[in-house]
């Protein structure tokens, strides 16, 4: 029987939200756009890039300025965040992933990042080899919180929803899990608050990556 754990990336495995805020600000500066406050930018983390930029700018996703922001984001993120990626991995992640793999769990990532950015961040952080499957927002028609990303992972790994658990720091992750029929673990050290996470009714709520590992093994 195959069992898998699906992880969100930003705010769950890697403390990249700080870098994302800096990258957004740098993109806006390059396009001579008004500066946005960090809280507004952090509030969009977990959404696909076009939706995030549109929300911060207060415009529609199909506006040219959004496409311009998305295009600039890719090289800017790589320049600002990737060099520091190994230091941004949350405490306990390296050992925790190894422990789960040794216990026979298949590991995957389902992220709101575009796949090229997700792969680049995982490689830079030294985490890519831990995951059998990585699914980015631009590889599905309906990204999180829609369950499509979860279904893609389950299909590629040959795992039933009842043998899978989703781990993430936002309600988007928990809602995706609900839609796909999976258990979920909300982590409180990322972007969304405890109250926000509880509003989505996760199966478990933990405050560390060690807590993630313990919850996964408890449900297996």
N, C-alpha and C positions, 0 to 999 in steps of 0.2 A: 504494500500500500504506500503510494507516494504521498508525502506531506510537504507543504510548502509554506514559507513565510514571505509575504510581499511587503516591501518597504517603500515608503515615500523617501525622497532624497533630501531636499532642502528643509532644514529644521528638524530632521529626524535622524539622519546619518551624519550630516555635515552642517556645521553652524555657518551656513552661507547667507542667511538673511541679512546680516550686516553688509556683506559684500554686494548683495543684490541692491540694497538701498543706495550704496555708493555708486554702483553701476548705473542705476536709473538717473541719479543726479548728474553723472558725467554725460549721459546721453542727452539729457535736456540741455545741458550747457553747450554741447556741440551743435545743437539745433537752435540755439538761442531761444529756448522755451522757458517759461517761468519756472522757478524752482518749486518743487513740491516738498511738503514736510515729510519727514521719515515715517511718521505714523500712517499717513495715507498710503505710502508705498508698501510698508509692511503688511497693511491690511489686504493687499492684493496677492501676497505670496500664497501659492497653492493654486492660483489661476493660470491658464495658459498666457503666454506673453501678450498676444493681441488684446485679450480681455483685460489684462492687468494695465497695460498702457492706456487703453480706452477709458478705464475706470478712473485712473489718476488724472487723465487729461479732461475728463468729463465730456467725452465725445464718442462717436460710434466706432465700432471695430473696423469698418470698411473705409474710414477716412485715410487719406494719403499720409497724414502725419503719423498715424499709428504704424503703418508699414515702414516708414522711415525710421521710427524709433526701434522697431523690431530688428531691422537690418543693422543698425548701429550697435544694438545690444550685444550681438554675438561676439564681435572682436573686442569690444570694451570689457565684457565680462571675462574673457580669456586673459586679457592684459592685467586686470585688477585683482581677480579672485584666484585664478588657477595657481599662481606662484606660491600662494599661502595655503593651498588646499590641505596638505598633510597636517598642518597645525589646527585646522578647522574641524577635523573629525571629532565628534563628541566622545567624552570619556567612556571607555568600556566597549566601544563599537568593534574594534579590531578583535579583541578576545571573545566578545559575545558572538560575533559572526562565526568565528572558528569553532566555538563550542556547539553552535546550532548545526553547522555542517558535519561535525564529528558525530552528532546524534542522528544524522541521516536526513535532516531537513534540506529540501531544495530551496534556494534563496533567489528572490527576484526583486526588481525595482519597477514600480509604476509611478511615474513622475509627471508633473505638469510642465517640466522643462522640455524643450525640443530635444530630440534624441541626440543630435550632435553635441549640444551643450552638456547633456547628462553624461554621455560617454566620456567627454573630455574631463568633466569634474571627477568622475569615478576613477579614471586612470590617474589623474593628477593627485588624488587623495590616497592612492594605493589600495583602492577597494574593488576595482573592476573584476578581478579574478574570483571574488567571492560569489558572484551572481551568474546564474545560468541564463537568465533572461532580463533584459532591460527594455521597457516600453515607454516611449516618450509621447508627449501630447500631440505631436504632429504625425503619429502613426495610427491614430484612431480618429473616427469621425466625431466622436463625442467624448472629450476628456473628462477627468474627474470634475464633479462628483458623480457623473454618469458611470455605471458599472462596466462600460465597455473595456477599459484598460485592464480591469481585473479578469474579465472573461478571456481576453487575449493571452494573459499570463497563464491562466489555468489550462487553456487549450494547448499552448506550447509545451507545458510541462506534463500534461496528462494527469492533472490533479482535480479531484472533485471539490466543489465549494466547501463541503463539510470538513475537508481535510486541509483547509487553508485558513490563514489569518493575515489580516492587513494591519500594518503598523504605520501610524502617521501622527503628525502634530497639528492637523487641522480637521475641521468638520468635513471638508471635502473627502478626506481619506476614509473617515468613518462612514459617511453616507455612501461612498462607493462600495465599501464592504457590505453594507446592508443590502444594496441593490444587487450585489453578486451572490448573496447568500453565504457570506463568509463571516467569521468572527472578526473582531477588531480590537486593537490596542491603541489607545490614545496616549501620547507622550506629552507631558506638561512643560517640558523644557524648550519647546519650539515657539511657534508664532501665535497660536490661539490660546486663550486663557482656559483655565479649568472650567469655568462656567460655560464658555463657548463649546468646549469639547463635550461636556456633560449634556448639553442641549441636543447633541446628536446621538446620545445613548450608546457609547462604546461598550464592548464586552468587558474590557478592563481599562483602568486608567492608572498610569505609572509615572514616576518622576525621574527615572534614570534608565539607561540602557540595560543595566543589570536587571531592572524590573521587567523590561521587555522580555529578556531571555527566560526569566522565571515564569512569566505568564504564558509564554509559548509552550514551555515544557509542561506546565500545569494542564494546559488544554489538549495536549497530544495524547 
